[in-house]
């Protein structure tokens, strides 16, 4: 079976299938984030019950704790975290951006001071590959430099030059035949620089390509405007991944632009902070208006949370600072995101994605409903 098969297309929106050593999944697909080998607060069975088909793990965090060599000795990340489905691992490139105050970057690589104990982590492209090969993920990302959203043109060009250098080194060093490696196109919202980066990466013939450097400080409008042209730079016969982007409307706009894969901490982070996503906007469960409300979060969701518990109960859990509250809302939010992608796949298959997206975006933007927040 081919690694990626394009099954259908409706305008630019794509329905595909990715085959890995730990099973196949259809795209467009959202990946819950399991930064440290766990989706916070959820068991693997709960994650699977939400409809999850692929998870994301974090190279930087897992090599600091517990250590990628230990994970390898214990049978790899799948066995370690008791997840038998596909896993994608990032490379640590996002930490090059997010931990700018704790790292030094050169063409050789990035040197970090651990946020845990201050120990030095020398993260070269080759080291990023070795860590991910030890973890045994199904999809591994190359190491890249992610510039901030407000970066000027010289900074963008320097980051792209270094990212291209690192991508080639990652490609050369990679050796696991059961692990696919994705390249990352950088360049901010500058389409000229994005094009130059993509034109250099595509001939390297990676199994998949990602768009990095979005949702790092630029406005949503700027990202939305750039996505169609950026997606069009990537090969049509390989999966396209938009890294770290996250609101429901962003996912729909990404699918419309031709993106296949998404990840973000937003569903679980919001769940831990009493914020629930629904098809008609968001609900803040700490709000006193929910104290006596017997209704479920939403009538159009069949997740464990919505089937069994009321808004009043969820409000109580957060008011009492009970651990179950974040767990239940994380279950609901992940289910909501995955159902949104499932509905998008069905709409593409039936060539009605434009109508589906228009209706979904209208519900999400309706002011009277958003007032629930």
C-alpha positions as CSV (number, residue, x, y, z in Angstrom):
1,X,0.0,0.0,0.0
2,X,1.2,3.5,-0.8
3,X,2.1,5.8,2.1
4,X,-0.5,8.3,0.9
5,X,-3.4,7.8,-1.4
6,X,-5.6,10.6,-2.6
7,X,-9.1,9.2,-2.5
8,X,-11.2,12.2,-3.6
9,X,-11.1,15.9,-4.1
10,X,-13.7,18.7,-3.9
11,X,-12.2,21.9,-5.3
12,X,-9.0,22.1,-3.2
13,X,-10.3,20.1,-0.3
14,X,-8.8,16.6,-0.2
15,X,-9.8,13.2,1.1
16,X,-6.9,10.9,1.6
17,X,-5.5,7.9,3.4
18,X,-2.1,7.5,5.1
19,X,-0.7,4.1,5.7
20,X,1.8,3.5,8.5
21,X,3.4,0.6,10.4
22,X,0.8,1.0,13.1
23,X,-2.3,1.3,10.9
24,X,-3.9,3.7,8.5
25,X,-6.0,6.8,8.9
26,X,-8.0,9.0,6.6
27,X,-7.4,12.7,6.1
28,X,-8.2,15.5,6.7
29,X,-7.3,14.5,10.3
30,X,-6.7,16.2,13.6
31,X,-4.0,14.9,15.9
32,X,-4.4,15.3,19.7
33,X,-1.2,16.3,21.3
34,X,0.5,13.9,23.7
35,X,3.5,16.1,24.5
36,X,5.1,13.9,27.2
37,X,3.8,10.5,26.1
38,X,0.3,11.3,27.3
39,X,-2.7,13.3,26.3
40,X,-3.1,15.1,29.6
41,X,-5.7,13.5,31.9
42,X,-6.9,10.8,29.5
43,X,-6.2,7.1,29.2
44,X,-5.4,5.5,25.8
45,X,-8.9,3.9,25.8
46,X,-10.5,7.2,26.4
47,X,-8.5,8.8,23.6
48,X,-9.5,6.0,21.2
49,X,-13.1,6.3,22.2
50,X,-13.1,10.0,21.1
51,X,-12.3,8.7,17.6
52,X,-8.5,9.4,17.7
53,X,-6.6,7.7,15.0
54,X,-3.1,9.3,15.3
55,X,-1.4,11.2,18.2
56,X,1.5,13.7,18.3
57,X,4.5,13.4,20.7
58,X,7.2,16.0,21.5
59,X,10.8,15.2,20.8
60,X,12.2,18.0,23.1
61,X,10.2,17.0,26.1
62,X,10.5,13.3,25.8
63,X,14.3,13.4,25.4
64,X,14.6,15.4,28.6
65,X,12.2,13.2,30.5
66,X,12.2,10.2,30.6
67,X,14.9,10.1,27.8
68,X,14.6,8.7,24.3
69,X,17.1,5.9,25.0
70,X,15.1,4.7,28.0
71,X,11.9,4.7,25.8
72,X,13.7,2.7,23.2
73,X,15.0,0.2,25.8
74,X,11.4,-0.3,27.0
75,X,10.1,-1.1,23.5
76,X,9.5,2.3,21.9
77,X,6.9,5.0,22.5
78,X,3.9,3.0,21.4
79,X,4.5,0.3,24.0
80,X,5.7,2.8,26.6
81,X,2.4,4.8,26.5
82,X,0.2,1.8,25.5
83,X,-1.0,3.3,22.2
84,X,-1.1,1.0,19.3
85,X,-2.1,3.5,16.6
86,X,0.1,5.8,14.5
87,X,2.2,8.5,16.2
88,X,3.8,11.6,14.8
89,X,6.7,13.2,16.6
90,X,7.8,16.8,16.1
91,X,11.5,17.6,16.0
92,X,12.0,20.2,18.7
93,X,11.8,23.0,16.0
94,X,8.9,24.7,17.8
95,X,10.9,24.9,21.0
96,X,13.6,26.8,18.9
97,X,10.8,29.4,18.7
98,X,9.0,29.1,22.0
99,X,12.1,28.8,24.2
100,X,14.1,31.5,22.4
101,X,15.3,32.8,25.8
102,X,16.8,29.4,26.7
103,X,18.7,28.5,23.6
104,X,21.6,29.4,21.3
105,X,21.2,28.6,17.6
106,X,23.9,28.2,14.9
107,X,24.1,26.3,11.6
108,X,25.3,23.3,13.6
109,X,22.0,23.1,15.7
110,X,20.3,24.5,18.8
111,X,21.6,24.4,22.3
112,X,19.0,24.4,25.0
113,X,19.1,24.8,28.8
114,X,16.6,22.4,30.1
115,X,13.6,24.1,31.7
116,X,13.6,21.2,34.2
117,X,17.1,21.3,35.7
118,X,19.2,23.6,33.5
119,X,21.1,20.7,31.9
120,X,22.4,21.3,28.4
121,X,20.6,19.7,25.4
122,X,22.6,19.9,22.2
123,X,19.9,19.4,19.5
124,X,21.5,19.1,16.1
125,X,19.5,17.8,13.1
126,X,21.2,14.5,13.5
127,X,20.3,14.3,17.2
128,X,16.7,15.2,16.4
129,X,16.6,12.2,14.0
130,X,18.2,9.9,16.5
131,X,15.8,10.8,19.2
132,X,12.8,10.2,17.0
133,X,14.2,6.9,15.7
134,X,14.6,5.8,19.3
135,X,11.0,6.8,20.1
136,X,9.9,4.8,17.1
137,X,7.2,7.2,15.8
138,X,5.6,6.5,12.5
139,X,6.1,10.0,11.2
140,X,9.1,12.1,12.2
141,X,9.7,15.8,11.5
142,X,12.9,17.3,10.4
143,X,14.5,19.9,12.6
144,X,13.8,23.5,11.5
145,X,14.0,27.0,12.7
146,X,10.6,28.6,13.3
147,X,10.8,32.4,13.2
148,X,8.2,34.6,15.0
149,X,5.2,36.0,13.2
150,X,6.5,39.5,13.2
151,X,10.0,38.6,11.8
152,X,11.4,40.9,9.2
153,X,12.5,39.6,5.8
154,X,16.2,39.1,6.7
155,X,15.2,37.0,9.7
156,X,12.8,35.0,7.6
157,X,15.5,34.3,5.0
158,X,18.0,33.3,7.6
159,X,15.6,30.9,9.1
160,X,14.7,29.4,5.8
161,X,18.4,29.0,4.8
162,X,19.1,27.2,8.0
163,X,16.0,25.1,7.8
164,X,17.0,23.9,4.3
165,X,20.4,23.0,5.6
166,X,19.0,21.1,8.5
167,X,16.4,19.3,6.3
168,X,19.1,17.9,4.0
169,X,21.1,16.7,7.0
170,X,18.0,15.1,8.5
171,X,17.2,13.4,5.3
172,X,20.8,12.0,5.0
173,X,21.0,10.8,8.6
174,X,17.6,9.1,8.7
175,X,17.7,5.3,8.4
176,X,14.5,3.8,9.9
177,X,12.5,2.2,7.0
178,X,9.3,1.9,9.1
179,X,9.3,5.7,9.8
180,X,8.4,8.4,7.3
181,X,10.1,11.8,7.5
182,X,8.3,15.1,6.8
183,X,10.0,18.3,5.7
184,X,8.8,21.7,6.9
185,X,8.3,24.8,4.7
186,X,9.0,28.1,6.5
187,X,8.8,31.7,5.4
188,X,6.1,33.3,7.5
189,X,3.3,35.0,5.5
190,X,5.9,36.1,2.9
191,X,4.8,34.1,-0.2
192,X,8.0,34.8,-2.1
193,X,10.1,33.3,0.7
194,X,7.7,30.4,1.2
195,X,7.9,29.6,-2.5
196,X,11.7,29.6,-2.5
197,X,11.7,27.3,0.6
198,X,9.2,24.9,-1.0
199,X,11.0,24.8,-4.3
200,X,14.2,23.8,-2.5
201,X,12.5,21.1,-0.4
202,X,10.3,19.4,-2.9
203,X,13.2,18.0,-5.0
204,X,14.5,16.3,-1.8
205,X,11.5,14.0,-2.2
206,X,10.3,13.7,1.4
207,X,7.3,11.4,2.1
208,X,5.3,14.3,3.4
209,X,5.5,18.1,3.7
210,X,4.4,20.5,6.5
211,X,3.8,24.2,6.7
212,X,5.5,25.5,9.9
213,X,5.7,29.1,11.1
214,X,1.9,29.7,11.3
215,X,0.0,30.6,14.5
216,X,3.2,32.2,15.9
217,X,2.0,35.8,16.3
218,X,0.6,36.7,12.9
219,X,-3.1,37.6,12.6
220,X,-5.6,34.8,11.8
221,X,-6.6,36.9,8.7
222,X,-3.0,36.9,7.4
223,X,-2.7,33.2,7.9
224,X,-6.0,32.5,6.2
225,X,-5.0,34.6,3.2
226,X,-1.6,32.8,2.8
227,X,-2.8,29.2,3.3
228,X,-4.2,28.5,-0.2
229,X,-1.0,29.6,-2.0
230,X,1.2,27.9,0.6
231,X,-0.6,24.6,0.3
232,X,-0.4,24.8,-3.5
233,X,3.4,24.8,-3.2
234,X,3.3,21.3,-1.7
235,X,3.2,18.1,-3.8
236,X,-0.3,16.9,-4.6
237,X,0.6,13.2,-4.1
238,X,1.9,13.6,-0.6
239,X,0.3,14.5,2.8
240,X,0.2,18.2,3.7
241,X,0.5,19.1,7.4
242,X,-0.3,22.5,9.0
243,X,1.6,22.5,12.3
244,X,0.2,23.8,15.5
245,X,-3.1,25.4,14.2
246,X,-5.9,25.0,16.0
247,X,-9.3,26.8,16.2
248,X,-12.2,25.0,14.5
249,X,-12.5,27.7,11.9
250,X,-8.8,27.5,11.2
251,X,-9.1,23.8,10.5
252,X,-12.0,24.3,8.1
253,X,-10.1,27.0,6.2
254,X,-7.1,24.8,6.1
255,X,-9.1,21.9,4.7
256,X,-10.5,24.2,2.0
257,X,-7.0,25.2,1.1
258,X,-5.9,21.6,0.6
259,X,-4.4,20.7,4.0
260,X,-4.6,17.1,5.3
261,X,-3.2,17.1,8.8
262,X,-3.5,19.4,11.9
263,X,-2.5,19.4,15.5
264,X,-3.0,21.7,18.4
265,X,-3.1,21.7,22.2
266,X,-6.2,23.9,22.1
267,X,-8.9,21.1,22.7
268,X,-7.2,19.7,25.8
269,X,-5.8,23.0,27.2
270,X,-9.2,24.6,26.8
271,X,-10.8,21.6,28.5
272,X,-8.5,22.0,31.5
273,X,-9.7,25.6,31.7
274,X,-13.4,24.9,31.6
275,X,-13.9,25.9,28.0
276,X,-16.0,23.6,25.7
277,X,-16.2,23.7,21.9
278,X,-19.5,23.2,20.3
279,X,-20.8,23.5,16.7
280,X,-22.4,26.9,17.7
281,X,-19.5,28.4,19.6
282,X,-17.9,28.0,23.0
283,X,-19.2,27.4,26.5
284,X,-17.4,28.5,29.7
285,X,-18.5,26.1,32.3
286,X,-17.3,28.2,35.2
287,X,-20.1,30.7,34.3
288,X,-22.8,30.9,37.0
289,X,-25.5,30.6,34.3
290,X,-24.7,26.8,34.1
291,X,-25.1,26.2,37.8
292,X,-28.6,24.8,37.5
293,X,-28.6,23.8,33.9
294,X,-29.7,20.1,33.4
295,X,-28.8,20.1,29.7
296,X,-25.8,18.4,28.2
297,X,-23.0,20.5,26.7
298,X,-24.7,20.0,23.3
299,X,-27.4,17.8,21.8
300,X,-25.4,16.9,18.7
301,X,-22.5,15.1,20.4
302,X,-22.4,11.5,21.6
303,X,-19.2,11.6,23.6
304,X,-19.1,10.1,27.0
305,X,-19.3,13.6,28.6
306,X,-22.4,14.7,26.7
307,X,-24.2,11.3,27.1
308,X,-23.9,11.2,30.8
309,X,-23.4,14.6,32.4
310,X,-25.2,18.0,32.6
311,X,-23.7,21.5,32.4
312,X,-24.7,21.8,36.1
313,X,-22.5,18.9,37.0
314,X,-19.6,20.1,35.0
315,X,-20.0,23.6,36.5
316,X,-19.8,21.9,39.9
317,X,-16.7,19.9,39.1
318,X,-14.8,23.1,38.1
319,X,-16.1,25.0,41.0
320,X,-14.9,22.3,43.4
321,X,-11.6,22.0,41.5
322,X,-12.2,18.3,40.9
323,X,-9.9,16.4,38.4
324,X,-12.9,14.9,36.6
325,X,-13.9,18.2,35.1
326,X,-10.9,18.7,32.9
327,X,-11.0,15.1,31.9
328,X,-14.6,15.2,30.8
329,X,-14.2,18.5,28.9
330,X,-11.0,17.2,27.2
331,X,-12.9,14.1,26.1
332,X,-15.7,16.3,24.7
333,X,-13.3,18.8,23.0
334,X,-11.2,16.1,21.3
335,X,-14.4,14.4,20.1
336,X,-15.7,17.6,18.7
337,X,-12.5,18.3,16.8
338,X,-12.4,14.7,15.4
339,X,-16.1,14.8,14.5
340,X,-15.6,18.1,12.6
341,X,-12.9,16.4,10.6
342,X,-15.0,13.3,10.0
343,X,-17.9,15.5,8.8
344,X,-15.4,17.3,6.5
345,X,-14.2,14.0,5.0
346,X,-17.8,12.9,4.4
347,X,-18.6,16.2,2.7
348,X,-15.5,15.9,0.5
349,X,-16.4,12.4,-0.5
350,X,-19.9,13.6,-1.4
351,X,-18.6,16.7,-3.2
352,X,-20.5,19.1,-0.9
353,X,-17.6,20.5,1.2
354,X,-18.3,24.1,0.2
355,X,-21.8,24.0,1.5
356,X,-20.7,22.1,4.6
357,X,-18.0,24.6,5.4
358,X,-20.3,27.6,4.8
359,X,-22.9,26.3,7.2
360,X,-20.3,25.3,9.9
361,X,-18.6,28.7,9.7
362,X,-21.9,30.5,9.9
363,X,-22.8,28.6,13.1
364,X,-19.4,29.3,14.7
365,X,-19.6,33.0,14.0
366,X,-23.2,33.7,15.0
367,X,-23.0,36.5,17.7
368,X,-26.0,35.5,19.6
369,X,-24.7,32.0,20.1
370,X,-21.2,33.0,20.9
371,X,-22.6,35.0,23.7
372,X,-22.8,31.7,25.6
373,X,-19.1,32.2,26.3
